[in-house]
Amino acid sequence: MPELPEVEHVVRALRPVVVGRRVLAIEIKLSKLIAPTASSLFNRKLKGGTITGVSRRGKYILIELARKRALPYGRASDTSGAREYQKPARQQGLVLITHLRMTGKFLSLAADDPLPKHAHAIFYLDNDRRLVFCDQRQFGVMKLVSRTRLAKTKGISELAPEPFGEDFTSSYLKETLSRSRRTLKTLLLDQTKVLGLGNIYAAEALFRAGVNPFKIAATLSSKRTERLHQAILDVLSDAITDSSTSRVNLEQPNGFSYGEAFERFWQVYEREGEPCVNCGARIKRVTHGGRSTYWCPRCQPR
Ligand SMILES: [Zn+2]
């Protein structure tokens, strides 16, 4: 499953491929990808839109589009049963929200490239190329919202501050930890409390901070909270900037799979029984709730 640094790489790979391009047509081959929206409505809203930017909120990929005409909206926010129309605007901002979940990926294909297996959405662009969304496991989701409603969209509205945003400070982390009786490992995975860490980077951040994953969040001292805060930023920014991890190639259908390129970078994740890079003790692993926790018993004793 892609974690935040990998999603950031997808965003960066998408930008040069799609920004400035107009969407001429859309083909949805798996209706549950955009459910409950019907593909006819999806098509009508997107068709003719120009892609103005690609960004990210948590692990949601945001493809921003501008349309010249105002478009009808309403069903989602409409409680009266009557159709509601947004005020006419010269530029109607739309955001195509995509969550890759387990195996979703974007590909950029030429007009005559064969479609890969599991191609569930095809966006025909004005430069004769196609942006294709493939998803073997079919957990990925796409949703179209107006830009003004983005922050209120379910899934996005609940997210904690971006790790590299100015709101994610060590005092934010301290405040958040102080209110929780959960273990640090569990709390760090809760994207509504601390954003950006999945199972891999939570383990890596705790290891770098020298903090035991099973410690109760509220009992972590100020000093160690600061260390954990720094470790979270370091582990994420290293994963984003390390050149060995930037291998997202949108033009190779089988050219990458999430995780592979990142393995080299992991110090405890999936290293059970291997010697710790700091002290040589054997890395431990326990499973709870179906997820593995890795840590060094000597470097992270408490
Ligand atoms: Zn160690």
py3Dmol code that shows the C-alpha trace and the ligand (Angstrom):
import py3Dmol

protein = """\
ATOM      1  CA  MET A   1       0.000   0.000   0.000  1.00  0.00           C
ATOM      2  CA  PRO A   2       1.434   3.386  -0.910  1.00  0.00           C
ATOM      3  CA  GLU A   3       2.221   5.631   2.038  1.00  0.00           C
ATOM      4  CA  LEU A   4       2.343   9.422   1.984  1.00  0.00           C
ATOM      5  CA  PRO A   5       5.867   9.776   0.504  1.00  0.00           C
ATOM      6  CA  GLU A   6       4.908   7.478  -2.359  1.00  0.00           C
ATOM      7  CA  VAL A   7       1.706   9.405  -2.994  1.00  0.00           C
ATOM      8  CA  GLU A   8       3.794  12.587  -3.044  1.00  0.00           C
ATOM      9  CA  HIS A   9       5.944  10.970  -5.745  1.00  0.00           C
ATOM     10  CA  VAL A  10       2.858  10.126  -7.770  1.00  0.00           C
ATOM     11  CA  VAL A  11       1.724  13.769  -7.478  1.00  0.00           C
ATOM     12  CA  ARG A  12       5.109  15.013  -8.653  1.00  0.00           C
ATOM     13  CA  ALA A  13       5.134  12.562 -11.554  1.00  0.00           C
ATOM     14  CA  LEU A  14       1.615  13.564 -12.586  1.00  0.00           C
ATOM     15  CA  ARG A  15       2.236  17.329 -12.716  1.00  0.00           C
ATOM     16  CA  PRO A  16       4.359  17.555 -15.891  1.00  0.00           C
ATOM     17  CA  VAL A  17       2.119  15.008 -17.604  1.00  0.00           C
ATOM     18  CA  VAL A  18      -1.301  16.555 -17.018  1.00  0.00           C
ATOM     19  CA  VAL A  19      -1.095  20.212 -15.958  1.00  0.00           C
ATOM     20  CA  GLY A  20      -2.289  22.495 -18.758  1.00  0.00           C
ATOM     21  CA  ARG A  21      -4.001  19.628 -20.593  1.00  0.00           C
ATOM     22  CA  ARG A  22      -7.669  19.650 -21.482  1.00  0.00           C
ATOM     23  CA  VAL A  23      -9.790  16.572 -20.823  1.00  0.00           C
ATOM     24  CA  LEU A  24     -11.572  15.686 -24.057  1.00  0.00           C
ATOM     25  CA  ALA A  25     -13.418  12.594 -22.878  1.00  0.00           C
ATOM     26  CA  ILE A  26     -13.572  10.157 -19.995  1.00  0.00           C
ATOM     27  CA  GLU A  27     -14.278   6.451 -20.027  1.00  0.00           C
ATOM     28  CA  ILE A  28     -15.204   4.725 -16.768  1.00  0.00           C
ATOM     29  CA  LYS A  29     -14.917   0.951 -17.000  1.00  0.00           C
ATOM     30  CA  LEU A  30     -15.607   0.166 -13.352  1.00  0.00           C
ATOM     31  CA  SER A  31     -18.606   2.027 -12.004  1.00  0.00           C
ATOM     32  CA  LYS A  32     -17.785   1.433  -8.323  1.00  0.00           C
ATOM     33  CA  LEU A  33     -14.614   3.516  -8.745  1.00  0.00           C
ATOM     34  CA  ILE A  34     -16.733   6.681  -8.862  1.00  0.00           C
ATOM     35  CA  ALA A  35     -19.840   5.436  -7.015  1.00  0.00           C
ATOM     36  CA  PRO A  36     -22.328   6.818  -6.147  1.00  0.00           C
ATOM     37  CA  THR A  37     -21.765   9.211  -9.063  1.00  0.00           C
ATOM     38  CA  ALA A  38     -23.038   7.937 -12.406  1.00  0.00           C
ATOM     39  CA  SER A  39     -20.451   7.878 -15.154  1.00  0.00           C
ATOM     40  CA  SER A  40     -22.647  10.054 -17.387  1.00  0.00           C
ATOM     41  CA  LEU A  41     -22.649  12.826 -14.772  1.00  0.00           C
ATOM     42  CA  PHE A  42     -18.948  12.355 -14.091  1.00  0.00           C
ATOM     43  CA  ASN A  43     -18.249  12.672 -17.798  1.00  0.00           C
ATOM     44  CA  ARG A  44     -20.430  15.723 -18.208  1.00  0.00           C
ATOM     45  CA  LYS A  45     -18.730  17.558 -15.374  1.00  0.00           C
ATOM     46  CA  LEU A  46     -15.182  16.754 -16.401  1.00  0.00           C
ATOM     47  CA  LYS A  47     -15.376  16.950 -20.157  1.00  0.00           C
ATOM     48  CA  GLY A  48     -13.750  20.076 -21.539  1.00  0.00           C
ATOM     49  CA  GLY A  49     -12.075  20.935 -18.239  1.00  0.00           C
ATOM     50  CA  THR A  50      -8.467  22.100 -18.194  1.00  0.00           C
ATOM     51  CA  ILE A  51      -6.185  20.612 -15.564  1.00  0.00           C
ATOM     52  CA  THR A  52      -4.678  23.488 -13.623  1.00  0.00           C
ATOM     53  CA  GLY A  53      -2.753  21.709 -10.903  1.00  0.00           C
ATOM     54  CA  VAL A  54      -2.030  18.500  -9.012  1.00  0.00           C
ATOM     55  CA  SER A  55      -1.618  18.460  -5.258  1.00  0.00           C
ATOM     56  CA  ARG A  56      -2.174  16.223  -2.276  1.00  0.00           C
ATOM     57  CA  ARG A  57      -4.009  16.239   1.045  1.00  0.00           C
ATOM     58  CA  GLY A  58      -2.914  13.290   3.145  1.00  0.00           C
ATOM     59  CA  LYS A  59      -2.969  10.393   0.724  1.00  0.00           C
ATOM     60  CA  TYR A  60      -5.686  11.953  -1.430  1.00  0.00           C
ATOM     61  CA  ILE A  61      -4.434  13.052  -4.839  1.00  0.00           C
ATOM     62  CA  LEU A  62      -6.121  16.265  -5.932  1.00  0.00           C
ATOM     63  CA  ILE A  63      -6.305  16.997  -9.655  1.00  0.00           C
ATOM     64  CA  GLU A  64      -7.637  20.513 -10.041  1.00  0.00           C
ATOM     65  CA  LEU A  65      -9.606  21.507 -13.108  1.00  0.00           C
ATOM     66  CA  ALA A  66     -11.080  24.724 -14.391  1.00  0.00           C
ATOM     67  CA  ARG A  67     -14.127  24.962 -16.589  1.00  0.00           C
ATOM     68  CA  LYS A  68     -15.403  28.032 -18.321  1.00  0.00           C
ATOM     69  CA  ARG A  69     -19.090  27.429 -17.731  1.00  0.00           C
ATOM     70  CA  ALA A  70     -20.962  27.076 -14.453  1.00  0.00           C
ATOM     71  CA  LEU A  71     -22.173  23.559 -13.812  1.00  0.00           C
ATOM     72  CA  PRO A  72     -25.171  22.189 -12.040  1.00  0.00           C
ATOM     73  CA  TYR A  73     -24.597  20.801  -8.604  1.00  0.00           C
ATOM     74  CA  GLY A  74     -26.701  19.971  -5.682  1.00  0.00           C
ATOM     75  CA  ARG A  75     -27.446  16.348  -5.005  1.00  0.00           C
ATOM     76  CA  ALA A  76     -24.836  15.910  -2.316  1.00  0.00           C
ATOM     77  CA  SER A  77     -25.774  19.020  -0.342  1.00  0.00           C
ATOM     78  CA  ASP A  78     -29.398  19.114  -1.281  1.00  0.00           C
ATOM     79  CA  THR A  79     -31.750  18.251   1.542  1.00  0.00           C
ATOM     80  CA  SER A  80     -34.917  19.794   0.125  1.00  0.00           C
ATOM     81  CA  GLY A  81     -35.165  17.488  -2.846  1.00  0.00           C
ATOM     82  CA  ALA A  82     -35.098  20.431  -5.228  1.00  0.00           C
ATOM     83  CA  ARG A  83     -32.141  20.838  -7.507  1.00  0.00           C
ATOM     84  CA  GLU A  84     -29.774  23.527  -6.477  1.00  0.00           C
ATOM     85  CA  TYR A  85     -27.479  25.417  -8.779  1.00  0.00           C
ATOM     86  CA  GLN A  86     -24.272  27.125  -7.795  1.00  0.00           C
ATOM     87  CA  LYS A  87     -23.956  30.771  -8.600  1.00  0.00           C
ATOM     88  CA  PRO A  88     -22.768  31.277 -12.150  1.00  0.00           C
ATOM     89  CA  ALA A  89     -19.040  31.777 -12.287  1.00  0.00           C
ATOM     90  CA  ARG A  90     -16.694  32.402 -15.153  1.00  0.00           C
ATOM     91  CA  GLN A  91     -14.293  29.757 -13.921  1.00  0.00           C
ATOM     92  CA  GLN A  92     -15.760  26.756 -12.230  1.00  0.00           C
ATOM     93  CA  GLY A  93     -13.114  25.076 -10.112  1.00  0.00           C
ATOM     94  CA  LEU A  94     -13.384  21.320  -9.818  1.00  0.00           C
ATOM     95  CA  VAL A  95     -11.222  18.860  -7.980  1.00  0.00           C
ATOM     96  CA  LEU A  96     -10.905  15.227  -8.944  1.00  0.00           C
ATOM     97  CA  ILE A  97     -10.031  13.454  -5.700  1.00  0.00           C
ATOM     98  CA  THR A  98      -8.320  10.065  -5.997  1.00  0.00           C
ATOM     99  CA  HIS A  99      -7.299   7.652  -3.270  1.00  0.00           C
ATOM    100  CA  LEU A 100      -5.041   4.849  -4.502  1.00  0.00           C
ATOM    101  CA  ARG A 101      -5.753   2.546  -1.527  1.00  0.00           C
ATOM    102  CA  MET A 102      -3.904  -0.757  -2.036  1.00  0.00           C
ATOM    103  CA  THR A 103      -2.950  -1.001  -5.683  1.00  0.00           C
ATOM    104  CA  GLY A 104      -4.298   2.021  -7.579  1.00  0.00           C
ATOM    105  CA  LYS A 105      -1.925   3.665 -10.030  1.00  0.00           C
ATOM    106  CA  PHE A 106      -1.917   6.261 -12.741  1.00  0.00           C
ATOM    107  CA  LEU A 107      -0.321   5.698 -16.115  1.00  0.00           C
ATOM    108  CA  SER A 108       0.330   8.042 -18.999  1.00  0.00           C
ATOM    109  CA  LEU A 109      -0.141   6.231 -22.301  1.00  0.00           C
ATOM    110  CA  ALA A 110       0.156   7.180 -25.943  1.00  0.00           C
ATOM    111  CA  ALA A 111      -2.921   6.826 -28.138  1.00  0.00           C
ATOM    112  CA  ASP A 112      -1.758   3.514 -29.585  1.00  0.00           C
ATOM    113  CA  ASP A 113      -0.350   1.936 -26.415  1.00  0.00           C
ATOM    114  CA  PRO A 114      -2.380  -1.137 -25.449  1.00  0.00           C
ATOM    115  CA  LEU A 115      -4.525  -0.671 -22.355  1.00  0.00           C
ATOM    116  CA  PRO A 116      -3.129  -2.601 -19.400  1.00  0.00           C
ATOM    117  CA  LYS A 117      -5.225  -4.974 -17.336  1.00  0.00           C
ATOM    118  CA  HIS A 118      -7.449  -3.392 -14.711  1.00  0.00           C
ATOM    119  CA  ALA A 119      -7.679  -0.049 -16.539  1.00  0.00           C
ATOM    120  CA  HIS A 120     -10.757   1.363 -14.832  1.00  0.00           C
ATOM    121  CA  ALA A 121     -10.743   5.013 -15.843  1.00  0.00           C
ATOM    122  CA  ILE A 122      -9.348   6.566 -18.999  1.00  0.00           C
ATOM    123  CA  PHE A 123      -8.968  10.299 -19.453  1.00  0.00           C
ATOM    124  CA  TYR A 124      -8.406  11.350 -23.058  1.00  0.00           C
ATOM    125  CA  LEU A 125      -6.196  14.441 -23.091  1.00  0.00           C
ATOM    126  CA  ASP A 126      -5.801  17.084 -25.796  1.00  0.00           C
ATOM    127  CA  ASN A 127      -2.246  16.006 -26.657  1.00  0.00           C
ATOM    128  CA  ASP A 128      -3.279  12.569 -27.910  1.00  0.00           C
ATOM    129  CA  ARG A 129      -2.243  10.923 -24.671  1.00  0.00           C
ATOM    130  CA  ARG A 130      -4.375   9.116 -22.144  1.00  0.00           C
ATOM    131  CA  LEU A 131      -4.195   9.288 -18.390  1.00  0.00           C
ATOM    132  CA  VAL A 132      -5.228   5.837 -17.194  1.00  0.00           C
ATOM    133  CA  PHE A 133      -6.140   4.735 -13.692  1.00  0.00           C
ATOM    134  CA  CYS A 134      -5.526   1.025 -13.070  1.00  0.00           C
ATOM    135  CA  ASP A 135      -6.329  -0.826  -9.912  1.00  0.00           C
ATOM    136  CA  GLN A 136      -5.874  -4.543  -9.576  1.00  0.00           C
ATOM    137  CA  ARG A 137      -7.536  -4.863  -6.172  1.00  0.00           C
ATOM    138  CA  GLN A 138     -10.301  -2.330  -6.953  1.00  0.00           C
ATOM    139  CA  PHE A 139     -10.216  -0.497  -3.610  1.00  0.00           C
ATOM    140  CA  GLY A 140      -9.262   2.839  -5.177  1.00  0.00           C
ATOM    141  CA  VAL A 141     -11.819   5.636  -5.206  1.00  0.00           C
ATOM    142  CA  MET A 142     -12.444   8.754  -7.273  1.00  0.00           C
ATOM    143  CA  LYS A 143     -14.718  11.621  -6.471  1.00  0.00           C
ATOM    144  CA  LEU A 144     -15.421  14.931  -8.114  1.00  0.00           C
ATOM    145  CA  VAL A 145     -16.143  17.976  -5.957  1.00  0.00           C
ATOM    146  CA  SER A 146     -16.240  21.707  -6.502  1.00  0.00           C
ATOM    147  CA  ARG A 147     -13.145  23.437  -5.218  1.00  0.00           C
ATOM    148  CA  THR A 148     -15.153  25.396  -2.681  1.00  0.00           C
ATOM    149  CA  ARG A 149     -16.385  22.175  -1.073  1.00  0.00           C
ATOM    150  CA  LEU A 150     -13.045  20.383  -0.995  1.00  0.00           C
ATOM    151  CA  ALA A 151     -12.190  21.143   2.633  1.00  0.00           C
ATOM    152  CA  LYS A 152     -15.642  19.924   3.720  1.00  0.00           C
ATOM    153  CA  THR A 153     -15.452  16.660   1.812  1.00  0.00           C
ATOM    154  CA  LYS A 154     -15.778  13.521   3.897  1.00  0.00           C
ATOM    155  CA  GLY A 155     -12.409  11.860   4.361  1.00  0.00           C
ATOM    156  CA  ILE A 156     -10.563  15.128   3.836  1.00  0.00           C
ATOM    157  CA  SER A 157     -12.314  17.285   6.430  1.00  0.00           C
ATOM    158  CA  GLU A 158     -11.292  14.951   9.265  1.00  0.00           C
ATOM    159  CA  LEU A 159      -7.571  14.871   8.454  1.00  0.00           C
ATOM    160  CA  ALA A 160      -4.958  16.160  10.901  1.00  0.00           C
ATOM    161  CA  PRO A 161      -2.630  18.989   9.739  1.00  0.00           C
ATOM    162  CA  GLU A 162      -0.203  18.204   6.916  1.00  0.00           C
ATOM    163  CA  PRO A 163       3.150  17.108   8.373  1.00  0.00           C
ATOM    164  CA  PHE A 164       5.008  19.804   6.433  1.00  0.00           C
ATOM    165  CA  GLY A 165       2.395  22.470   7.044  1.00  0.00           C
ATOM    166  CA  GLU A 166       2.900  25.137   9.690  1.00  0.00           C
ATOM    167  CA  ASP A 167       0.194  23.706  11.977  1.00  0.00           C
ATOM    168  CA  PHE A 168       2.039  20.462  12.628  1.00  0.00           C
ATOM    169  CA  THR A 169       4.301  21.766  15.388  1.00  0.00           C
ATOM    170  CA  SER A 170       5.819  19.899  18.317  1.00  0.00           C
ATOM    171  CA  SER A 171       3.283  21.609  20.583  1.00  0.00           C
ATOM    172  CA  TYR A 172       0.482  20.280  18.358  1.00  0.00           C
ATOM    173  CA  LEU A 173       1.940  16.796  18.748  1.00  0.00           C
ATOM    174  CA  LYS A 174       2.352  17.232  22.503  1.00  0.00           C
ATOM    175  CA  GLU A 175      -1.241  18.399  22.876  1.00  0.00           C
ATOM    176  CA  THR A 176      -2.484  15.491  20.741  1.00  0.00           C
ATOM    177  CA  LEU A 177      -0.484  12.859  22.623  1.00  0.00           C
ATOM    178  CA  SER A 178      -1.441  14.253  26.011  1.00  0.00           C
ATOM    179  CA  ARG A 179      -5.123  13.584  25.293  1.00  0.00           C
ATOM    180  CA  SER A 180      -4.693   9.926  24.347  1.00  0.00           C
ATOM    181  CA  ARG A 181      -4.466   6.733  26.368  1.00  0.00           C
ATOM    182  CA  ARG A 182      -3.726   4.730  23.249  1.00  0.00           C
ATOM    183  CA  THR A 183      -0.291   3.371  22.445  1.00  0.00           C
ATOM    184  CA  LEU A 184       1.931   5.587  20.341  1.00  0.00           C
ATOM    185  CA  LYS A 185       1.898   3.095  17.488  1.00  0.00           C
ATOM    186  CA  THR A 186      -1.912   3.124  17.336  1.00  0.00           C
ATOM    187  CA  LEU A 187      -2.179   6.889  17.724  1.00  0.00           C
ATOM    188  CA  LEU A 188       0.411   7.611  15.035  1.00  0.00           C
ATOM    189  CA  LEU A 189      -1.602   5.574  12.538  1.00  0.00           C
ATOM    190  CA  ASP A 190      -4.752   7.630  13.179  1.00  0.00           C
ATOM    191  CA  GLN A 191      -4.772  10.115  10.292  1.00  0.00           C
ATOM    192  CA  THR A 192      -7.222  12.380  12.107  1.00  0.00           C
ATOM    193  CA  LYS A 193      -4.609  12.890  14.858  1.00  0.00           C
ATOM    194  CA  VAL A 194      -1.217  12.656  13.151  1.00  0.00           C
ATOM    195  CA  LEU A 195      -1.139  12.748   9.372  1.00  0.00           C
ATOM    196  CA  GLY A 196       1.280  11.008   7.091  1.00  0.00           C
ATOM    197  CA  LEU A 197       2.420   7.859   8.858  1.00  0.00           C
ATOM    198  CA  GLY A 198       1.302   4.422   7.801  1.00  0.00           C
ATOM    199  CA  ASN A 199       2.516   1.167   9.249  1.00  0.00           C
ATOM    200  CA  ILE A 200       5.978   1.544   7.715  1.00  0.00           C
ATOM    201  CA  TYR A 201       6.816   5.140   8.583  1.00  0.00           C
ATOM    202  CA  ALA A 202       5.254   4.956  12.044  1.00  0.00           C
ATOM    203  CA  ALA A 203       7.729   2.156  12.844  1.00  0.00           C
ATOM    204  CA  GLU A 204      10.593   4.090  11.272  1.00  0.00           C
ATOM    205  CA  ALA A 205       9.773   7.353  13.092  1.00  0.00           C
ATOM    206  CA  LEU A 206       9.506   5.626  16.487  1.00  0.00           C
ATOM    207  CA  PHE A 207      12.809   3.889  15.865  1.00  0.00           C
ATOM    208  CA  ARG A 208      14.550   7.143  14.939  1.00  0.00           C
ATOM    209  CA  ALA A 209      13.137   8.816  18.034  1.00  0.00           C
ATOM    210  CA  GLY A 210      14.197   5.880  20.217  1.00  0.00           C
ATOM    211  CA  VAL A 211      10.683   5.531  21.597  1.00  0.00           C
ATOM    212  CA  ASN A 212       8.896   2.261  22.354  1.00  0.00           C
ATOM    213  CA  PRO A 213       5.839   1.735  20.100  1.00  0.00           C
ATOM    214  CA  PHE A 214       3.732   0.384  22.992  1.00  0.00           C
ATOM    215  CA  LYS A 215       4.193   3.385  25.252  1.00  0.00           C
ATOM    216  CA  ILE A 216       0.947   5.152  26.193  1.00  0.00           C
ATOM    217  CA  ALA A 217       0.821   8.397  24.202  1.00  0.00           C
ATOM    218  CA  ALA A 218      -0.038  10.657  27.146  1.00  0.00           C
ATOM    219  CA  THR A 219       2.990   9.489  29.121  1.00  0.00           C
ATOM    220  CA  LEU A 220       5.637  10.624  26.636  1.00  0.00           C
ATOM    221  CA  SER A 221       7.786  13.436  28.079  1.00  0.00           C
ATOM    222  CA  SER A 222       8.054  16.842  26.398  1.00  0.00           C
ATOM    223  CA  LYS A 223      11.622  16.228  25.419  1.00  0.00           C
ATOM    224  CA  ARG A 224      10.882  12.880  23.826  1.00  0.00           C
ATOM    225  CA  THR A 225       7.783  14.297  22.122  1.00  0.00           C
ATOM    226  CA  GLU A 226      10.022  16.885  20.483  1.00  0.00           C
ATOM    227  CA  ARG A 227      12.335  14.128  19.365  1.00  0.00           C
ATOM    228  CA  LEU A 228       9.415  12.165  17.947  1.00  0.00           C
ATOM    229  CA  HIS A 229       8.122  15.251  16.136  1.00  0.00           C
ATOM    230  CA  GLN A 230      11.498  15.747  14.492  1.00  0.00           C
ATOM    231  CA  ALA A 231      11.752  12.032  13.655  1.00  0.00           C
ATOM    232  CA  ILE A 232       8.348  12.141  11.901  1.00  0.00           C
ATOM    233  CA  LEU A 233       9.458  15.075   9.762  1.00  0.00           C
ATOM    234  CA  ASP A 234      12.845  13.490   9.035  1.00  0.00           C
ATOM    235  CA  VAL A 235      11.537  10.089   8.101  1.00  0.00           C
ATOM    236  CA  LEU A 236       8.932  11.555   5.734  1.00  0.00           C
ATOM    237  CA  SER A 237      11.212  14.106   4.124  1.00  0.00           C
ATOM    238  CA  ASP A 238      13.990  11.534   3.680  1.00  0.00           C
ATOM    239  CA  ALA A 239      11.557   9.180   1.991  1.00  0.00           C
ATOM    240  CA  ILE A 240      10.383  11.981  -0.298  1.00  0.00           C
ATOM    241  CA  THR A 241      13.813  13.353  -1.200  1.00  0.00           C
ATOM    242  CA  ASP A 242      15.958  10.224  -1.239  1.00  0.00           C
ATOM    243  CA  SER A 243      16.712   9.619  -4.907  1.00  0.00           C
ATOM    244  CA  SER A 244      16.525   5.864  -4.446  1.00  0.00           C
ATOM    245  CA  THR A 245      12.844   6.245  -3.627  1.00  0.00           C
ATOM    246  CA  SER A 246      11.787   8.394  -6.582  1.00  0.00           C
ATOM    247  CA  ARG A 247      10.956   5.761  -9.092  1.00  0.00           C
ATOM    248  CA  VAL A 248       7.402   6.488 -10.081  1.00  0.00           C
ATOM    249  CA  ASN A 249       7.337   6.270 -13.868  1.00  0.00           C
ATOM    250  CA  LEU A 250       3.896   6.865 -15.281  1.00  0.00           C
ATOM    251  CA  GLU A 251       4.855   5.546 -18.681  1.00  0.00           C
ATOM    252  CA  GLN A 252       5.739   2.032 -17.647  1.00  0.00           C
ATOM    253  CA  PRO A 253       2.672  -0.034 -16.835  1.00  0.00           C
ATOM    254  CA  ASN A 254       4.706  -2.578 -14.934  1.00  0.00           C
ATOM    255  CA  GLY A 255       7.591  -0.298 -14.127  1.00  0.00           C
ATOM    256  CA  PHE A 256       6.999   0.131 -10.442  1.00  0.00           C
ATOM    257  CA  SER A 257       5.120  -1.190  -7.526  1.00  0.00           C
ATOM    258  CA  TYR A 258       4.637   0.626  -4.275  1.00  0.00           C
ATOM    259  CA  GLY A 259       7.109  -0.203  -1.581  1.00  0.00           C
ATOM    260  CA  GLU A 260       9.778  -1.848  -3.699  1.00  0.00           C
ATOM    261  CA  ALA A 261      11.827   1.270  -4.217  1.00  0.00           C
ATOM    262  CA  PHE A 262      11.523   2.225  -0.576  1.00  0.00           C
ATOM    263  CA  GLU A 263      12.766  -0.978   1.003  1.00  0.00           C
ATOM    264  CA  ARG A 264      16.393   0.031   1.084  1.00  0.00           C
ATOM    265  CA  PHE A 265      15.486   2.960   3.221  1.00  0.00           C
ATOM    266  CA  TRP A 266      13.714   1.025   5.992  1.00  0.00           C
ATOM    267  CA  GLN A 267      15.659   0.471   9.194  1.00  0.00           C
ATOM    268  CA  VAL A 268      13.244  -1.647  11.200  1.00  0.00           C
ATOM    269  CA  TYR A 269      10.213  -2.306   9.006  1.00  0.00           C
ATOM    270  CA  GLU A 270      10.246  -5.897   7.696  1.00  0.00           C
ATOM    271  CA  ARG A 271      13.594  -6.505   9.358  1.00  0.00           C
ATOM    272  CA  GLU A 272      12.540  -8.911  12.081  1.00  0.00           C
ATOM    273  CA  GLY A 273      15.521 -10.872  13.404  1.00  0.00           C
ATOM    274  CA  GLU A 274      18.049  -8.695  11.568  1.00  0.00           C
ATOM    275  CA  PRO A 275      20.652  -6.770  13.552  1.00  0.00           C
ATOM    276  CA  CYS A 276      19.706  -3.191  14.480  1.00  0.00           C
ATOM    277  CA  VAL A 277      21.664  -0.646  12.433  1.00  0.00           C
ATOM    278  CA  ASN A 278      22.508   1.252  15.656  1.00  0.00           C
ATOM    279  CA  CYS A 279      23.252  -1.398  18.255  1.00  0.00           C
ATOM    280  CA  GLY A 280      23.209  -4.838  16.614  1.00  0.00           C
ATOM    281  CA  ALA A 281      20.357  -6.210  18.744  1.00  0.00           C
ATOM    282  CA  ARG A 282      17.790  -8.300  16.861  1.00  0.00           C
ATOM    283  CA  ILE A 283      14.793  -6.354  15.540  1.00  0.00           C
ATOM    284  CA  LYS A 284      11.551  -7.602  17.079  1.00  0.00           C
ATOM    285  CA  ARG A 285       8.096  -7.902  15.636  1.00  0.00           C
ATOM    286  CA  VAL A 286       4.656  -8.429  17.116  1.00  0.00           C
ATOM    287  CA  THR A 287       1.333  -8.511  15.320  1.00  0.00           C
ATOM    288  CA  HIS A 288      -1.813  -7.018  16.678  1.00  0.00           C
ATOM    289  CA  GLY A 289      -4.974  -6.203  14.802  1.00  0.00           C
ATOM    290  CA  GLY A 290      -3.458  -7.844  11.771  1.00  0.00           C
ATOM    291  CA  ARG A 291      -0.623  -5.316  11.567  1.00  0.00           C
ATOM    292  CA  SER A 292       2.999  -5.850  12.416  1.00  0.00           C
ATOM    293  CA  THR A 293       4.980  -3.595  14.696  1.00  0.00           C
ATOM    294  CA  TYR A 294       8.774  -3.643  14.392  1.00  0.00           C
ATOM    295  CA  TRP A 295      11.171  -2.188  16.949  1.00  0.00           C
ATOM    296  CA  CYS A 296      14.622  -2.554  18.478  1.00  0.00           C
ATOM    297  CA  PRO A 297      14.331  -3.720  22.108  1.00  0.00           C
ATOM    298  CA  ARG A 298      17.613  -2.035  23.024  1.00  0.00           C
ATOM    299  CA  CYS A 299      17.224   1.320  21.250  1.00  0.00           C
ATOM    300  CA  GLN A 300      13.509   1.615  22.074  1.00  0.00           C
ATOM    301  CA  PRO A 301      13.236   0.080  25.550  1.00  0.00           C
ATOM    302  CA  ARG A 302      10.478   2.350  26.851  1.00  0.00           C
TER     303      ARG A 302
END
"""
ligand_1 = """\
1
ZN
Zn 19.109 -0.936 18.399
"""
view = py3Dmol.view(width=600, height=400)
view.addModel(protein, "pdb")
view.setStyle({"model": 0}, {"cartoon": {"style": "trace"}})
view.addModel(ligand_1, "xyz")
view.setStyle({"model": 1}, {"stick": {}})
view.zoomTo()
view.show()
